[in-house]
Amino acid sequence: MVSQTVHDALAAFVAERDWAQFHTPENLAKSISIEAGELLECFQWSAGAEPQRVREELADVLTYCLLLADRIGADPEQIVLEKLEATRKKYPVDKARGNSRKYDELWKLHDEKHGNWPVVYVLDDGHATTARGNPNGLRDIYVGESLNAAGRMRQHLETPAKQHLKNVRVLIDERFNKSVCLDLESYLIKMLAGEGANRVLNRNNGITEAKYYQRELYRETFRNIFQQLKRDGVFTRSIPEIENSDLFKLSPFKALTEDQAASVDEIVKGLFIDLERGANSMAVIQGDPGTGKTVVAIYMIKLLVDIQTFTSLEDLDSDSRFSEFFTETNQRLLQNLRIGLVVPQQSLRESIKKVFRKTPGLKPSMVMTPFDVGEADQVFDLLLVDETHRLNQRANQSSARLNTKFATITRELFGSNDTSKTQLDWMRTKSRHQIFFLDAAQSVRPADLPSELLSELIADTRASGRYFQLRTQMRVQAGSDFISYVRWILDPRPSSLPAAKQDFPRARHDFGEYDFRLFDSVAQMQGQIFRREAEVGLSRMVAGYAWEWKSKRDRSAFDIEIGQTRLRWNSTPTDWIASSNALEEVGSIHTVQGYDLNYVGVIIGPDLRFDPERRRFSIDRNSYFDKKGKENNPALGKSYTDDDLLQYITQIYAVLMTRGIRGTYVYACDPGLRGYLEGLIPSSS
């Protein structure tokens, strides 16, 4: 396009006069605009301009264009051809031939629904899901809904953050109203984020679990739309594969229940007020297993990061739940805000890091251990602490290195090695604002925060109006009554029963279609778990820590032997549920707490027993192999009785028995306990 002769002549001309020092990209761009104005001036009063002057002004425009291209390292021929290719897609010959309309107007002419109909659309950058051309290995994708898809496409193409999105797919159904489209938009965002091959560019400004007329009927059609998009290459995995993945279950794009959304709304409002006033704050979100505490924590961080980084409101739906937070004032309040998510459990922490790695604005380094926070150089502006009940008080840690760290951090933060200080104290000292997510009934070790500290935390936040409770059950299809029932039948306190029923048996509760069964053979239960895995996936066996972990040292050894059945503990401490050997292995409390399963088979080991004569639970210390779960605490002068240990062990089994979305199977090693449970759990036979 431009000969070497012209290029060399221009370079020599500039060098002879030492003008390159003035040729910044900004100055050259200004010069192009000025010279273009002079070219336009040739035609100011007449369409018939003087040809020689037009040539001269055009030469000036071209000269500055070539100089700018050279300065920024662009090949004029290449960039023109690339732009021409992009323009071809905007203006197909069959629609644009002989027509001067803008591309979005041409699109409307092709189908009037593109300009005045509720639709959902999907934009992507054109990379295959293997994303060989994408340095981060992911495909950039965006999902939106609009009544004017043509106008919205034009907005997107004029937005720098979305100009690289090349492919457009518009989903139109004459039966879909705006409510349906919003629901479909939410569904596709969740599925695309959960597939693992995409970097979803959507903001998190208020995806909530909305109800509307004939919702379930419409949602049946969503699966057909998914299959069509899968045939078109948008999805590569099946619906069950996606829905069973950690990326889906821990996605920041999950739709919130009403009580979750209300908690987020109030907490974020309060946070902005406190930031403006320069006041510190503390909030608590409490909820039973399956109420989505972790989901809320991840959602809230994504929401705050989106407010912190938004550059345009062109795709913000004013009807969305949290749209009012997207203001320049709030953005200024969040600038340079240091946010962290504290997750005490190793396995859950690593799973969340994977989600953050694939979510724009979120970074794996934001997900931390309590020790990471204690050792951090700076004070955090906001800490969200998941599973707060699993923070530690001063106790013997899993290694000498961590014991040293505990003492060092405490000394640096409080001036002395004060053994009364806990990791909760670290969180409050190392941050200006804290949001604690907790359920005291899920404490499973003596080293966990004592219940009295958690009670004080709840009382303080109640008094300040910053206490929130999640009640909607998102995991177990049998509902919140099932959680209460499991805790009730495992409650070791005789006083937990009404006076008239303290002689047992406790009354059995019917949970309808929820598959809740007691097995008299662990082999039969394992067989049923295998069948459920083949049907719906994500079905696993778990157990209390009632067998020594021999296979940790000897991979050929079996850990759990019950009759003729021999099993091994989980072979990996992180992401065990999704590991290749998980179906043949048995998980523990430390690999499944915080996770969902479709079906769970729970082995209650010989560590928990029931005396039918005395009608009492008891424990067998020699059958409980979690050393950290039963050792005394010399640092605090605490010794743990059998009754103390009984409380932790029954809470462990309550956590294990509340993992199943569709069903929970139980086998008890102790005959007395099995007999007790027969009156409370339907038999498999």
C-alpha positions as CSV (number, residue, x, y, z in Angstrom):
1,M,0.0,0.0,0.0
2,V,2.8,2.4,0.9
3,S,6.0,2.0,-1.0
4,Q,9.4,1.9,0.6
5,T,10.4,5.0,-1.3
6,V,7.6,7.0,0.3
7,H,8.4,5.6,3.7
8,D,12.2,6.4,3.4
9,A,11.5,9.9,2.0
10,L,9.2,10.8,5.0
11,A,11.8,9.4,7.5
12,A,14.6,11.4,5.9
13,F,12.5,14.6,5.9
14,V,11.7,14.3,9.6
15,A,15.3,13.4,10.5
16,E,16.9,16.3,8.6
17,R,14.8,18.7,10.7
18,D,15.0,16.8,14.0
19,W,11.2,16.8,14.3
20,A,10.8,13.3,15.7
21,Q,11.0,14.8,19.2
22,F,7.6,16.5,18.5
23,H,5.9,13.5,17.0
24,T,4.3,12.0,20.0
25,P,1.2,9.9,19.2
26,E,-1.0,12.6,20.8
27,N,0.5,15.4,18.6
28,L,0.3,13.3,15.5
29,A,-3.4,12.4,16.2
30,K,-4.2,16.1,16.7
31,S,-2.4,17.0,13.4
32,I,-4.5,14.4,11.6
33,S,-7.7,16.0,12.9
34,I,-6.5,19.5,12.0
35,E,-5.5,18.6,8.5
36,A,-8.7,16.7,8.0
37,G,-10.5,19.9,8.9
38,E,-8.5,21.8,6.3
39,L,-9.4,19.1,3.7
40,L,-13.1,19.6,4.6
41,E,-12.7,23.4,4.3
42,C,-12.0,22.8,0.6
43,F,-15.7,21.9,0.2
44,Q,-17.1,24.5,2.6
45,W,-19.0,26.6,0.0
46,S,-19.2,24.3,-3.0
47,A,-19.1,20.6,-3.8
48,G,-16.7,21.5,-6.7
49,A,-13.5,22.2,-4.8
50,E,-10.2,23.1,-6.4
51,P,-8.5,19.8,-7.3
52,Q,-4.9,20.9,-6.6
53,R,-5.8,22.1,-3.1
54,V,-7.7,19.0,-2.3
55,R,-4.7,16.9,-3.3
56,E,-2.4,19.0,-1.1
57,E,-4.6,18.7,2.0
58,L,-5.2,15.0,1.4
59,A,-1.4,14.6,1.2
60,D,-1.1,16.3,4.6
61,V,-3.7,14.0,6.1
62,L,-1.9,10.9,4.7
63,T,1.5,12.1,5.8
64,Y,0.4,12.4,9.4
65,C,-1.4,9.1,9.3
66,L,1.8,7.4,8.1
67,L,3.9,9.1,10.7
68,L,1.5,8.0,13.4
69,A,1.4,4.4,12.2
70,D,5.2,4.4,12.2
71,R,5.4,5.9,15.7
72,I,3.1,3.3,17.2
73,G,4.7,0.4,15.3
74,A,1.6,-0.4,13.1
75,D,1.9,-1.6,9.5
76,P,-0.6,0.5,7.5
77,E,-1.3,-2.2,5.1
78,Q,-2.0,-4.8,7.8
79,I,-4.3,-2.6,9.9
80,V,-6.4,-1.6,6.9
81,L,-6.9,-5.2,5.9
82,E,-7.8,-6.2,9.5
83,K,-10.3,-3.4,9.8
84,L,-11.7,-4.3,6.4
85,E,-12.3,-7.9,7.5
86,A,-14.1,-6.6,10.6
87,T,-16.3,-4.3,8.5
88,R,-17.2,-7.1,6.2
89,K,-18.8,-8.9,9.1
90,K,-20.8,-5.8,10.1
91,Y,-21.9,-5.1,6.5
92,P,-22.6,-8.4,4.7
93,V,-23.1,-8.0,1.0
94,D,-26.6,-9.4,1.0
95,K,-27.7,-6.7,3.4
96,A,-25.5,-3.7,2.7
97,R,-25.3,-3.7,-1.1
98,G,-26.6,-0.3,-2.3
99,N,-27.6,0.7,1.2
100,S,-25.8,3.4,3.3
101,R,-27.5,2.7,6.6
102,K,-25.5,2.1,9.8
103,Y,-24.8,-1.6,10.6
104,D,-27.2,-1.7,13.5
105,E,-30.0,-0.3,11.3
106,L,-29.3,-2.9,8.7
107,W,-29.5,-5.6,11.4
108,K,-33.0,-4.2,12.4
109,L,-34.1,-4.4,8.8
110,H,-33.2,-8.0,8.6
111,D,-35.5,-8.8,11.5
112,E,-37.6,-6.3,13.3
113,K,-37.3,-8.2,16.6
114,H,-33.6,-7.1,16.6
115,G,-34.8,-3.6,17.4
116,N,-38.0,-4.0,19.5
117,W,-38.3,-7.3,21.2
118,P,-37.0,-8.9,24.5
119,V,-34.0,-11.0,23.5
120,V,-30.9,-12.6,25.1
121,Y,-27.6,-12.4,23.2
122,V,-24.2,-14.0,23.6
123,L,-20.9,-12.3,22.5
124,D,-17.5,-14.0,22.4
125,D,-14.1,-13.3,21.2
126,G,-14.0,-16.0,18.6
127,H,-11.5,-18.2,20.3
128,A,-12.3,-21.9,20.5
129,T,-12.8,-23.2,24.0
130,T,-9.2,-24.5,23.8
131,A,-8.3,-20.8,23.5
132,R,-4.9,-21.4,21.8
133,G,-4.8,-17.8,20.8
134,N,-5.7,-16.4,24.2
135,P,-2.8,-15.9,26.6
136,N,-4.9,-16.7,29.7
137,G,-6.2,-19.9,28.1
138,L,-9.8,-18.8,28.4
139,R,-12.4,-17.5,26.0
140,D,-13.9,-14.1,26.7
141,I,-17.6,-14.2,26.7
142,Y,-20.5,-11.9,27.6
143,V,-24.3,-12.5,28.0
144,G,-26.9,-9.7,27.9
145,E,-30.6,-9.1,27.4
146,S,-32.3,-6.2,25.8
147,L,-35.5,-4.9,24.1
148,N,-33.3,-3.3,21.5
149,A,-30.5,-5.8,20.6
150,A,-29.3,-3.7,17.6
151,G,-28.8,-0.6,19.7
152,R,-27.1,-2.6,22.4
153,M,-24.7,-4.2,19.9
154,R,-23.7,-0.8,18.8
155,Q,-23.1,0.3,22.4
156,H,-20.9,-2.8,23.0
157,L,-18.9,-2.3,19.9
158,E,-18.1,1.2,20.9
159,T,-17.0,0.1,24.4
160,P,-13.2,-0.6,24.5
161,A,-13.7,-3.5,26.9
162,K,-15.9,-5.4,24.4
163,Q,-14.6,-4.3,21.1
164,H,-12.7,-7.6,20.8
165,L,-15.8,-9.7,21.0
166,K,-16.4,-10.8,17.4
167,N,-19.2,-13.4,17.4
168,V,-22.9,-12.5,18.1
169,R,-25.7,-15.0,18.8
170,V,-29.2,-13.7,19.4
171,L,-31.7,-15.9,21.2
172,I,-35.3,-15.0,20.2
173,D,-38.5,-16.7,21.2
174,E,-41.8,-15.0,20.6
175,R,-43.1,-16.4,23.9
176,F,-40.4,-14.8,26.0
177,N,-41.1,-11.6,27.9
178,K,-38.5,-9.6,29.8
179,S,-38.8,-11.7,33.0
180,V,-38.1,-14.8,31.1
181,C,-35.1,-13.2,29.3
182,L,-33.6,-12.0,32.5
183,D,-33.9,-15.5,33.9
184,L,-32.4,-17.0,30.8
185,E,-29.6,-14.4,30.9
186,S,-28.8,-15.4,34.5
187,Y,-28.9,-19.1,33.6
188,L,-26.5,-18.8,30.7
189,I,-24.1,-16.7,32.8
190,K,-24.0,-19.3,35.5
191,M,-23.5,-22.2,33.1
192,L,-20.8,-20.4,31.1
193,A,-18.9,-19.5,34.3
194,G,-19.3,-23.1,35.5
195,E,-17.9,-24.7,32.4
196,G,-14.4,-23.6,33.1
197,A,-13.4,-22.6,29.6
198,N,-14.6,-19.0,29.7
199,R,-13.8,-15.7,31.3
200,V,-17.3,-14.2,31.8
201,L,-17.1,-10.5,31.4
202,N,-20.5,-9.7,33.0
203,R,-20.7,-7.5,36.1
204,N,-22.4,-8.9,39.2
205,N,-25.0,-6.2,39.7
206,G,-28.0,-8.2,41.0
207,I,-28.6,-11.7,39.8
208,T,-31.4,-12.9,42.0
209,E,-33.7,-15.9,42.1
210,A,-36.8,-14.1,40.6
211,K,-40.2,-15.7,40.4
212,Y,-42.6,-15.1,37.5
213,Y,-45.7,-16.7,35.9
214,Q,-45.0,-20.2,34.6
215,R,-41.3,-20.0,35.5
216,E,-40.8,-23.8,35.6
217,L,-42.4,-24.2,32.2
218,Y,-40.1,-21.6,30.6
219,R,-37.1,-23.1,32.3
220,E,-37.7,-26.4,30.6
221,T,-37.0,-24.5,27.3
222,F,-33.7,-23.3,28.7
223,R,-32.3,-26.8,28.5
224,N,-33.1,-26.9,24.7
225,I,-31.4,-23.5,24.2
226,F,-28.4,-24.9,26.1
227,Q,-28.2,-27.9,23.7
228,Q,-28.5,-25.7,20.7
229,L,-25.6,-23.5,21.9
230,K,-23.6,-26.7,22.7
231,R,-24.1,-27.9,19.1
232,D,-22.9,-24.4,18.0
233,G,-19.7,-24.8,20.1
234,V,-20.6,-22.3,22.9
235,F,-20.6,-25.2,25.4
236,T,-18.5,-28.3,25.4
237,R,-19.6,-30.0,28.6
238,S,-23.0,-31.4,29.5
239,I,-25.5,-29.8,31.9
240,P,-24.8,-32.4,34.7
241,E,-21.0,-32.0,34.2
242,I,-21.3,-28.3,34.7
243,E,-23.8,-28.3,37.5
244,N,-21.7,-30.9,39.4
245,S,-18.5,-28.8,39.2
246,D,-17.0,-26.6,41.9
247,L,-16.8,-23.8,39.4
248,F,-20.5,-23.8,39.1
249,K,-21.3,-24.3,42.8
250,L,-18.9,-21.6,43.9
251,S,-19.6,-19.2,41.0
252,P,-19.9,-15.4,41.8
253,F,-22.7,-15.4,39.3
254,K,-25.1,-17.6,41.3
255,A,-28.6,-16.2,41.6
256,L,-29.2,-15.1,45.2
257,T,-32.3,-16.1,47.3
258,E,-34.3,-13.2,48.8
259,D,-32.7,-13.5,52.2
260,Q,-29.2,-13.7,50.7
261,A,-29.9,-10.6,48.5
262,A,-31.4,-8.7,51.4
263,S,-28.3,-9.4,53.6
264,V,-26.0,-8.3,50.8
265,D,-28.0,-5.1,50.2
266,E,-28.0,-4.1,53.9
267,I,-24.3,-4.9,54.4
268,V,-23.1,-3.1,51.3
269,K,-25.2,0.0,52.1
270,G,-23.8,0.0,55.6
271,L,-20.2,-0.4,54.3
272,F,-20.5,2.7,52.1
273,I,-21.9,4.7,55.0
274,D,-19.0,3.6,57.2
275,L,-16.4,4.2,54.5
276,E,-17.8,7.8,54.0
277,R,-17.7,8.4,57.8
278,G,-14.3,6.8,58.3
279,A,-15.8,4.4,60.9
280,N,-14.9,0.8,61.4
281,S,-17.6,-1.9,61.2
282,M,-18.3,-5.6,61.8
283,A,-21.2,-7.8,60.5
284,V,-22.2,-11.4,61.0
285,I,-24.1,-13.7,58.5
286,Q,-25.2,-16.9,60.2
287,G,-26.8,-19.9,58.5
288,D,-27.3,-23.6,58.6
289,P,-25.5,-25.9,56.2
290,G,-26.7,-25.4,52.7
291,T,-27.9,-21.8,53.1
292,G,-25.2,-20.5,50.9
293,K,-22.8,-18.6,53.2
294,T,-19.8,-19.2,51.0
295,V,-21.9,-18.2,47.9
296,V,-22.8,-14.9,49.5
297,A,-19.2,-14.2,50.4
298,I,-17.9,-14.8,46.9
299,Y,-20.9,-12.8,45.4
300,M,-20.2,-9.8,47.6
301,I,-16.5,-9.6,46.7
302,K,-17.3,-9.7,43.0
303,L,-20.0,-7.0,43.4
304,L,-17.6,-4.7,45.3
305,V,-14.8,-5.3,42.8
306,D,-17.2,-4.6,39.9
307,I,-18.3,-1.3,41.6
308,Q,-14.6,-0.5,42.1
309,T,-13.6,-1.0,38.5
310,F,-16.6,-0.1,36.3
311,T,-15.9,2.2,33.4
312,S,-19.3,2.3,31.7
313,L,-22.9,1.8,32.6
314,E,-24.1,1.0,29.1
315,D,-25.1,-2.6,30.1
316,L,-26.4,-1.8,33.6
317,D,-30.1,-2.8,34.0
318,S,-31.7,-0.1,36.2
319,D,-34.1,-2.8,37.5
320,S,-31.3,-5.0,38.8
321,R,-31.1,-5.5,42.6
322,F,-27.8,-3.7,43.2
323,S,-27.7,-1.2,40.3
324,E,-28.0,1.7,42.7
325,F,-24.6,0.9,44.1
326,F,-22.9,1.6,40.7
327,T,-22.2,5.4,41.2
328,E,-19.0,7.4,40.9
329,T,-19.3,8.3,44.6
330,N,-19.2,4.7,45.7
331,Q,-16.5,4.0,43.2
332,R,-14.3,6.6,44.8
333,L,-15.0,5.2,48.2
334,L,-13.7,1.8,47.0
335,Q,-10.6,3.0,45.2
336,N,-7.5,1.2,46.4
337,L,-9.7,-0.7,48.9
338,R,-7.8,-3.9,50.0
339,I,-10.2,-6.8,50.2
340,G,-9.5,-10.4,51.3
341,L,-11.5,-13.6,51.7
342,V,-10.3,-15.8,54.6
343,V,-11.0,-19.5,54.3
344,P,-9.7,-21.7,57.1
345,Q,-10.2,-25.1,55.3
346,Q,-7.5,-26.0,52.8
347,S,-9.6,-28.0,50.3
348,L,-12.4,-25.3,50.1
349,R,-9.8,-22.6,49.8
350,E,-8.1,-24.2,46.8
351,S,-11.5,-24.6,45.1
352,I,-12.4,-21.0,45.6
353,K,-9.0,-19.9,44.2
354,K,-9.8,-21.8,41.0
355,V,-13.0,-19.8,40.6
356,F,-11.2,-16.5,41.3
357,R,-8.5,-17.4,38.7
358,K,-11.2,-17.5,36.0
359,T,-13.2,-14.5,37.1
360,P,-12.3,-11.0,35.8
361,G,-11.4,-8.6,38.7
362,L,-10.8,-11.4,41.2
363,K,-7.4,-12.9,42.0
364,P,-6.4,-16.1,43.7
365,S,-4.2,-14.1,46.0
366,M,-7.4,-12.5,47.5
367,V,-8.2,-16.0,49.0
368,M,-6.1,-16.5,52.2
369,T,-5.4,-18.5,55.3
370,P,-5.7,-16.9,58.7
371,F,-1.9,-17.0,58.9
372,D,-1.7,-15.1,55.6
373,V,-3.7,-12.3,57.2
374,G,-1.7,-12.3,60.4
375,E,1.6,-12.1,58.5
376,A,0.4,-9.4,55.9
377,D,2.4,-6.2,55.9
378,Q,-0.6,-3.9,55.6
379,V,-4.0,-3.6,57.3
380,F,-6.9,-4.8,55.1
381,D,-9.8,-2.5,54.5
382,L,-12.3,-5.4,54.3
383,L,-12.0,-9.0,55.3
384,L,-14.8,-11.5,54.6
385,V,-14.2,-14.6,56.8
386,D,-15.9,-17.8,55.7
387,E,-16.5,-20.6,58.1
388,T,-15.5,-18.3,61.0
389,H,-16.3,-21.2,63.5
390,R,-13.2,-23.0,62.0
391,L,-10.8,-20.2,63.0
392,N,-8.5,-21.4,65.8
393,Q,-8.0,-20.4,69.4
394,R,-4.5,-20.9,70.8
395,A,-3.9,-24.6,70.5
396,N,-1.4,-27.1,69.2
397,Q,-1.2,-26.6,65.4
398,S,-0.6,-29.3,62.7
399,S,3.1,-28.5,62.6
400,A,5.9,-26.9,64.7
401,R,6.2,-24.2,62.0
402,L,2.6,-23.1,62.5
403,N,3.0,-23.2,66.3
404,T,5.9,-20.8,65.9
405,K,3.9,-18.6,63.5
406,F,0.9,-18.4,65.9
407,A,3.1,-17.1,68.7
408,T,5.0,-14.7,66.4
409,I,1.9,-13.2,64.9
410,T,0.3,-12.8,68.3
411,R,3.4,-11.1,69.7
412,E,3.7,-8.7,66.8
413,L,0.0,-7.7,66.9
414,F,-0.5,-7.5,70.6
415,G,2.9,-6.8,72.1
416,S,3.2,-10.2,73.9
417,N,2.6,-13.8,73.4
418,D,-0.9,-13.6,74.9
419,T,-2.4,-17.1,74.8
420,S,-5.9,-15.7,75.2
421,K,-5.7,-14.2,71.7
422,T,-7.3,-16.1,68.8
423,Q,-7.3,-15.9,65.1
424,L,-10.6,-14.0,65.4
425,D,-8.6,-11.3,67.2
426,W,-6.1,-11.3,64.3
427,M,-8.9,-10.6,61.9
428,R,-10.3,-7.7,63.9
429,T,-6.8,-6.2,64.4
430,K,-5.7,-6.6,60.8
431,S,-8.8,-5.0,59.1
432,R,-11.0,-2.0,59.4
433,H,-14.2,-3.8,58.3
434,Q,-15.1,-7.5,58.8
435,I,-17.9,-9.7,57.6
436,F,-18.0,-13.0,59.5
437,F,-19.9,-16.1,58.1
438,L,-20.6,-18.7,60.7
439,D,-22.5,-21.7,62.0
440,A,-21.4,-22.6,65.5
441,A,-22.9,-26.1,65.2
442,Q,-20.3,-26.9,62.5
443,S,-17.3,-26.6,64.9
444,V,-15.6,-30.0,64.7
445,R,-12.3,-29.7,66.7
446,P,-11.4,-28.4,70.2
447,A,-9.0,-26.0,68.5
448,D,-11.9,-24.2,66.8
449,L,-13.2,-21.0,68.3
450,P,-15.1,-21.7,71.5
451,S,-18.8,-21.3,71.3
452,E,-18.8,-18.5,73.9
453,L,-16.7,-16.4,71.6
454,L,-19.0,-17.0,68.7
455,S,-22.0,-16.1,70.9
456,E,-20.3,-12.8,71.9
457,L,-19.7,-12.0,68.2
458,I,-23.3,-12.6,67.4
459,A,-24.5,-10.5,70.4
460,D,-22.3,-7.6,69.4
461,T,-23.5,-7.5,65.9
462,R,-27.1,-7.9,67.0
463,A,-26.7,-4.9,69.2
464,S,-25.3,-2.8,66.3
465,G,-27.9,-4.0,63.8
466,R,-25.3,-5.8,61.7
467,Y,-26.5,-9.4,62.3
468,F,-28.1,-11.3,59.4
469,Q,-29.5,-14.8,59.2
470,L,-29.9,-17.0,56.1
471,R,-32.8,-19.4,56.3
472,T,-33.5,-20.6,52.8
473,Q,-32.1,-24.1,52.2
474,M,-30.3,-24.1,48.8
475,R,-28.6,-27.5,49.1
476,V,-30.8,-30.2,50.6
477,Q,-34.0,-30.7,48.6
478,A,-35.7,-31.9,51.8
479,G,-35.5,-28.3,53.1
480,S,-34.3,-26.8,56.3
481,D,-36.5,-29.2,58.3
482,F,-34.0,-32.0,57.3
483,I,-31.1,-30.1,58.8
484,S,-32.9,-29.6,62.1
485,Y,-34.0,-33.2,62.1
486,V,-30.4,-34.5,61.6
487,R,-29.1,-32.3,64.4
488,W,-32.0,-33.4,66.6
489,I,-31.4,-37.1,66.2
490,L,-27.7,-36.7,66.8
491,D,-28.0,-34.3,69.7
492,P,-26.3,-36.0,72.7
493,R,-28.1,-33.9,75.3
494,P,-31.1,-35.7,76.9
495,S,-32.5,-32.2,77.7
496,S,-32.9,-31.6,74.0
497,L,-36.0,-33.8,74.1
498,P,-39.5,-32.7,75.3
499,A,-40.1,-34.2,78.7
500,A,-42.7,-36.6,77.4
501,K,-40.3,-38.1,74.9
502,Q,-37.2,-38.5,76.9
503,D,-37.7,-42.2,77.2
504,F,-37.3,-42.6,73.4
505,P,-37.8,-43.5,70.6
506,R,-37.7,-40.1,68.9
507,A,-40.4,-39.7,66.2
508,R,-39.5,-40.4,62.6
509,H,-40.1,-37.6,60.1
510,D,-41.1,-38.1,56.5
511,F,-39.2,-36.1,53.9
512,G,-41.2,-37.1,50.9
513,E,-39.2,-37.8,47.7
514,Y,-35.9,-37.1,49.4
515,D,-33.9,-40.3,49.5
516,F,-33.0,-40.7,53.2
517,R,-32.2,-44.4,54.0
518,L,-30.4,-46.5,56.7
519,F,-28.4,-49.5,55.4
520,D,-27.6,-52.6,57.4
521,S,-24.6,-53.3,55.0
522,V,-21.9,-50.9,54.1
523,A,-21.4,-52.9,50.8
524,Q,-25.0,-52.3,49.8
525,M,-24.7,-48.6,50.6
526,Q,-21.5,-48.4,48.5
527,G,-23.3,-50.2,45.6
528,Q,-26.1,-47.7,45.8
529,I,-23.6,-44.8,45.7
530,F,-22.1,-46.3,42.6
531,R,-25.5,-46.5,40.9
532,R,-26.3,-42.9,41.8
533,E,-22.9,-41.8,40.4
534,A,-23.8,-43.4,37.1
535,E,-27.2,-41.7,37.1
536,V,-26.4,-38.2,38.2
537,G,-22.8,-38.0,39.2
538,L,-21.3,-36.3,42.3
539,S,-22.1,-39.2,44.7
540,R,-19.5,-40.0,47.3
541,M,-18.9,-42.0,50.5
542,V,-17.7,-40.2,53.6
543,A,-17.0,-41.2,57.2
544,G,-16.0,-40.0,60.7
545,Y,-12.3,-40.3,61.5
546,A,-12.8,-43.6,63.2
547,W,-10.0,-45.5,61.3
548,E,-6.3,-44.9,61.1
549,W,-5.0,-43.3,57.9
550,K,-2.6,-46.2,56.9
551,S,-2.7,-45.5,53.2
552,K,-1.1,-42.1,53.7
553,R,2.2,-43.9,54.2
554,D,1.4,-47.1,52.3
555,R,-0.7,-46.6,49.2
556,S,-1.4,-50.3,48.9
557,A,-2.9,-50.5,52.4
558,F,-6.6,-50.3,53.2
559,D,-7.8,-48.0,56.0
560,I,-11.5,-48.9,56.6
561,E,-12.4,-52.5,57.0
562,I,-16.0,-53.5,57.8
563,G,-16.8,-57.1,57.2
564,Q,-15.6,-58.0,53.7
565,T,-15.6,-54.4,52.6
566,R,-12.2,-52.7,52.5
567,L,-11.9,-49.0,51.6
568,R,-9.2,-46.2,51.6
569,W,-9.3,-42.7,52.8
570,N,-9.2,-39.8,50.3
571,S,-5.8,-39.9,48.5
572,T,-5.7,-36.1,48.1
573,P,-6.4,-33.4,50.8
574,T,-7.6,-30.8,48.2
575,D,-10.4,-31.0,45.6
576,W,-11.0,-34.6,46.6
577,I,-14.6,-34.7,45.5
578,A,-13.6,-33.9,41.9
579,S,-10.6,-36.2,41.9
580,S,-10.4,-39.3,39.6
581,N,-10.3,-41.8,42.5
582,A,-13.0,-40.2,44.7
583,L,-15.7,-42.7,43.9
584,E,-13.6,-45.6,45.2
585,E,-12.4,-43.7,48.3
586,V,-13.9,-42.3,51.5
587,G,-13.8,-38.6,52.3
588,S,-13.5,-37.1,55.8
589,I,-14.9,-33.9,57.4
590,H,-11.8,-32.1,56.3
591,T,-12.4,-32.8,52.6
592,V,-16.1,-32.3,52.3
593,Q,-17.1,-29.5,54.8
594,G,-18.4,-26.6,52.7
595,Y,-19.2,-28.8,49.6
596,D,-22.3,-30.1,48.0
597,L,-23.0,-33.7,46.8
598,N,-25.9,-35.1,44.9
599,Y,-25.9,-38.2,47.1
600,V,-23.8,-38.9,50.2
601,G,-23.2,-42.2,51.9
602,V,-22.2,-41.6,55.5
603,I,-20.4,-44.3,57.5
604,I,-20.8,-43.7,61.2
605,G,-17.7,-45.4,62.7
606,P,-17.2,-47.1,66.0
607,D,-16.2,-43.8,67.6
608,L,-19.9,-43.0,68.1
609,R,-22.0,-45.5,70.1
610,F,-25.5,-45.7,71.6
611,D,-26.4,-47.5,74.7
612,P,-30.0,-48.9,74.3
613,E,-30.2,-49.6,78.1
614,R,-29.3,-46.2,79.2
615,R,-30.6,-44.5,76.1
616,R,-27.5,-42.4,75.8
617,F,-24.8,-41.6,73.2
618,S,-21.2,-42.3,74.1
619,I,-17.8,-42.2,72.4
620,D,-14.9,-44.6,72.1
621,R,-11.7,-42.5,72.3
622,N,-9.6,-45.4,71.0
623,S,-11.7,-45.5,67.9
624,Y,-11.3,-41.8,67.1
625,F,-8.1,-41.2,65.2
626,D,-8.1,-37.4,64.6
627,K,-5.2,-36.5,67.0
628,K,-6.0,-32.8,66.8
629,G,-9.6,-33.6,67.4
630,K,-9.1,-35.1,70.9
631,E,-5.9,-33.7,72.3
632,N,-5.9,-31.5,75.4
633,N,-4.9,-27.8,75.2
634,P,-2.0,-27.3,77.7
635,A,-1.4,-23.7,76.3
636,L,-4.8,-22.7,77.8
637,G,-4.9,-25.3,80.6
638,K,-7.9,-27.1,79.0
639,S,-8.6,-30.8,79.2
640,Y,-11.4,-32.2,77.1
641,T,-13.8,-34.8,78.7
642,D,-15.7,-37.5,76.9
643,D,-18.7,-35.3,76.9
644,D,-16.8,-32.5,75.2
645,L,-15.5,-35.0,72.6
646,L,-19.0,-36.4,72.1
647,Q,-20.3,-32.9,71.2
648,Y,-17.6,-32.6,68.5
649,I,-18.1,-36.0,67.1
650,T,-21.9,-35.7,66.8
651,Q,-21.4,-32.3,65.1
652,I,-19.0,-33.9,62.6
653,Y,-21.6,-36.6,61.7
654,A,-24.3,-33.9,61.4
655,V,-22.1,-32.0,58.9
656,L,-21.5,-35.2,56.9
657,M,-25.2,-36.0,56.9
658,T,-26.2,-32.6,55.5
659,R,-24.0,-32.7,52.3
660,G,-26.6,-34.5,50.0
661,I,-28.7,-32.5,47.6
662,R,-30.9,-35.4,46.5
663,G,-30.3,-38.1,49.2
664,T,-28.5,-39.2,52.3
665,Y,-27.6,-42.8,53.1
666,V,-26.4,-43.9,56.5
667,Y,-24.6,-47.0,57.8
668,A,-23.7,-47.2,61.6
669,C,-21.0,-49.6,62.7
670,D,-22.3,-49.8,66.3
671,P,-25.2,-52.2,66.6
672,G,-26.8,-50.1,69.4
673,L,-26.6,-47.0,67.3
674,R,-28.0,-48.8,64.3
675,G,-30.9,-50.0,66.4
676,Y,-31.6,-46.4,67.6
677,L,-31.5,-45.1,64.0
678,E,-33.8,-47.7,62.7
679,G,-36.7,-45.9,64.4
680,L,-35.7,-42.6,62.8
681,I,-34.4,-43.3,59.3
682,P,-36.3,-45.4,56.7
683,S,-34.6,-48.8,56.0
684,S,-33.1,-49.6,52.7
685,S,-34.5,-53.1,52.7
